[in-house]
Amino acid sequence: MPTFAFRKSSYSNGTEECVEVATNHPDTVAIRDSKHPEGPILRVAPAAWAAFRQAVVQTSSRISRR
């Protein structure tokens, strides 16, 4: 099993729900719950992660313009 170098979201404040992401493997983006670092890890293709991030940014932009 690969070793992932997880980093917390810059929005994490320690009291809210947050995720950690690892992008140190070229074929996999690993995502886990920061409150349960020993729990399950979601693995997705980098292209899927990029599409998800783009959708979040676009949705956030639309919401903030209301």
Backbone bond lengths (Angstrom), bond angles and torsions (degrees), N, CA, C in turn:
res aa  C-N    CA-C-N  psi(-1)  N-CA   C-N-CA  omega(-1)  CA-C   N-CA-C  phi
1 M - - - 1.452 - - 1.525 108.41 -
2 P 1.341 117.02 134.52 1.466 119.18 -179.20 1.523 112.30 -68.44
3 T 1.313 114.89 154.76 1.461 120.82 174.84 1.525 107.57 -94.77
4 F 1.306 115.84 122.02 1.451 120.65 -179.03 1.520 110.31 -99.33
5 A 1.318 115.98 140.16 1.465 122.18 176.06 1.535 106.91 -100.34
6 F 1.324 115.94 92.07 1.458 121.19 -176.46 1.525 111.53 -79.09
7 R 1.327 115.07 146.59 1.469 121.21 173.10 1.526 107.22 -132.42
8 K 1.320 115.18 145.30 1.462 120.54 179.80 1.519 110.36 -81.61
9 S 1.301 114.10 154.10 1.448 120.62 174.23 1.521 109.94 -61.15
10 S 1.313 116.35 145.48 1.468 120.29 176.79 1.528 110.89 -67.69
11 Y 1.329 117.38 -15.16 1.457 121.69 178.51 1.527 112.37 -87.07
12 S 1.317 117.24 -3.89 1.456 121.02 -178.08 1.521 110.37 -70.42
13 N 1.331 115.72 131.99 1.459 118.78 178.26 1.526 111.49 -121.89
14 G 1.313 117.44 6.77 1.447 120.64 176.96 1.511 115.45 88.10
15 T 1.331 117.68 -14.85 1.455 119.57 -179.90 1.522 112.78 -115.21
16 E 1.291 117.72 -18.24 1.463 121.96 -179.72 1.529 109.71 -100.15
17 E 1.312 115.60 164.96 1.450 120.10 176.86 1.524 109.08 -69.17
18 C 1.308 115.62 139.69 1.451 119.95 -175.39 1.517 109.60 -151.19
19 V 1.306 115.01 162.06 1.456 120.81 176.77 1.515 109.61 -118.47
20 E 1.319 114.25 159.60 1.458 121.85 172.03 1.521 106.36 -119.24
21 V 1.322 115.38 143.96 1.459 121.21 -176.55 1.518 109.18 -127.77
22 A 1.332 115.22 141.28 1.464 121.21 175.32 1.522 108.23 -123.21
23 T 1.320 115.38 127.34 1.473 120.79 179.60 1.523 110.92 -124.04
24 N 1.327 116.98 24.59 1.461 119.88 -174.79 1.536 113.56 -87.25
25 H 1.328 117.77 4.67 1.466 121.23 173.73 1.524 107.77 -117.95
26 P 1.322 118.05 131.19 1.467 120.53 -171.65 1.527 115.48 -63.91
27 D 1.326 118.89 -26.42 1.462 120.75 -175.56 1.521 114.12 -104.74
28 T 1.340 117.53 2.66 1.461 120.36 -174.59 1.526 111.29 -146.32
29 V 1.315 115.41 136.87 1.462 121.73 166.91 1.521 105.30 -109.76
30 A 1.313 116.35 125.25 1.462 121.42 -178.28 1.524 109.24 -106.19
31 I 1.330 116.06 137.95 1.462 122.11 -176.21 1.528 107.91 -132.61
32 R 1.340 115.96 135.92 1.467 119.43 178.05 1.522 109.51 -145.19
33 D 1.312 115.30 164.32 1.458 123.25 177.39 1.529 107.92 -78.61
34 S 1.314 117.75 124.57 1.467 121.02 -177.28 1.528 112.70 -65.30
35 K 1.344 116.74 -24.94 1.464 119.17 178.86 1.524 112.51 -81.49
36 H 1.332 117.02 -12.37 1.462 122.08 -179.86 1.528 109.58 -134.10
37 P 1.329 117.47 65.03 1.467 120.13 -175.00 1.530 114.31 -62.72
38 E 1.317 117.61 -20.06 1.466 120.60 177.60 1.527 111.46 -91.12
39 G 1.317 117.05 -0.95 1.463 121.88 -178.10 1.520 112.14 -80.01
40 P 1.312 115.94 -165.41 1.462 120.46 -176.71 1.526 112.36 -65.83
41 I 1.320 114.55 153.35 1.464 122.61 178.09 1.523 107.83 -118.48
42 L 1.308 116.03 127.00 1.455 121.99 175.04 1.523 107.38 -88.62
43 R 1.324 116.91 127.49 1.465 121.49 179.14 1.522 108.60 -114.90
44 V 1.332 116.12 128.80 1.461 121.32 179.62 1.522 109.19 -133.55
45 A 1.315 115.10 160.95 1.463 120.80 176.36 1.531 108.75 -71.53
46 P 1.327 117.41 147.35 1.467 119.72 178.38 1.529 113.38 -54.44
47 A 1.324 118.07 -36.77 1.465 120.39 179.39 1.533 110.89 -65.44
48 A 1.322 117.42 -38.18 1.462 120.84 177.92 1.529 110.64 -66.47
49 W 1.327 116.96 -40.11 1.462 121.31 178.46 1.530 110.14 -64.66
50 A 1.314 117.11 -42.76 1.470 121.02 179.23 1.531 110.59 -62.64
51 A 1.325 117.60 -41.25 1.466 121.29 178.68 1.525 110.49 -65.39
52 F 1.331 117.37 -40.78 1.466 121.47 177.93 1.523 110.40 -62.25
53 R 1.331 116.36 -47.84 1.468 119.84 -179.59 1.526 111.16 -61.11
54 Q 1.322 116.74 -41.52 1.458 120.43 179.44 1.528 110.43 -63.11
55 A 1.318 117.73 -41.72 1.463 121.55 178.92 1.524 111.05 -63.83
56 V 1.323 117.53 -39.36 1.467 120.99 178.49 1.524 110.40 -64.58
57 V 1.320 116.97 -45.08 1.467 120.80 179.99 1.528 110.56 -62.82
58 Q 1.321 117.12 -44.21 1.462 120.40 -179.68 1.527 111.00 -64.36
59 T 1.310 116.90 -42.16 1.467 120.73 179.41 1.532 110.11 -65.67
60 S 1.317 116.48 -43.08 1.470 120.16 178.41 1.520 111.39 -61.28
61 S 1.318 116.81 -38.65 1.464 120.65 179.21 1.521 110.86 -65.04
62 R 1.319 116.39 -42.19 1.468 119.93 179.45 1.523 111.05 -66.35
63 I 1.310 117.76 -39.92 1.464 121.37 -179.10 1.526 110.66 -67.53
64 S 1.329 117.07 -41.28 1.468 119.87 -176.89 1.524 112.35 -71.14
65 R 1.328 118.30 -18.78 1.463 120.94 178.90 1.522 112.33 -84.15
66 R 1.310 117.59 -5.67 1.486 119.74 -178.13 1.488 111.85 -77.43
